[in-house]
């Protein structure tokens, strides 16, 4: 595997994302020798820390955020690559301090913006002024990129004053998940699916990303965003595009992104007229998750009792193109739900004629269930004859179950950030989102936000630890369908 020497710089190295995801991922890459021996990791933050204190802090965070026992040799090898640079990110003159460590003329220089988007502009200016922008400089942008189309355009414009699009890597960590990637393999490496993947055979598609965790201490951030912006605009839209897109010519950067973009362009906008029938927004109240009492969203630490921010969304999405004409995609996602479960369910059409009427009045249709997390795998629900000599032919629903842990043994599933960090180092953009995708997706999300602003339909409450508001069941029942449970 290609692994070029790289100066990998994390702006906001002491922040939550870096400690939870980036540093542990670098540890895993070190462990399996996927970092070039000369790769250096540079942590940037505004705290006055000595190099020793910084390394101690990293060691401590690795212990806190990696659940398996740490290999001390791997930790030491990783720490030996690390440098700390103190920069006040909004002071452009301070960026020259990076020149003491990095060498963008000779090595790939990656800047990972693990900070609030309001700092993206100042970091770009600082890097440019310090002469740190060369053709091999790459920048990684974390979500949220804006809170609507207008603000995302502002951020993208700012970054574009310094970097060209082929230097910008916009992260959606769902694209780094093994099972999300497997959607490509499932669809385009198996002829039974390539030929059964359109309005001729599919009745509807369900995409569920349920989270068990409640908002807790993240109230300040989350209340400004809501579940539509926090999860649908990025993660669910990305899964949707992978399920719905046309076969890409190959897996190159542009091929994949071009096909995903076409799906986003074909999404039917939601309007004030139909929003109440197409979208359900909910907010969790007090309840129980795994037997433990959980406060409602409004009672969480730092919560405001009058907040109308949604913690649950269910949407009927229509894709206006040839392949998906008349095939709705139902999306649902929420916090504080019954359990953590992400899956795609492809519901096939019922057969045109039933020859088993003696024993089965209505033949249930086949389902393909793609379990994204946890317990990754693929299941097909099908009908079989019950063995035996009894009169007639009795049918029973059974599951063809491919569990990844059984099929691939104890092989550890690499974390999403591990894959994405490697791809940036290698200069591959296919698993990152291009500007057009971000903006198209915001445009569609804005249509919902605008429709919500004009409707008087209140938020629907649901108890923490449930599958969301009753209205979400009604959303499908209106179309004579039901959620996979
Ligand atoms: C993040 C959201 O992007 O994804 C969080 O901001 C959410 O609110 C998280 O909890 C879910 O990611 P995962 O990988 O745990 O499904």
Boltz pocket constraint, residues with backbone or C-beta under 6 A from the ligand:
constraints:
  - pocket:
      binder: B
      contacts: [[A, 211], [A, 230], [A, 231]]
      max_distance: 6.0
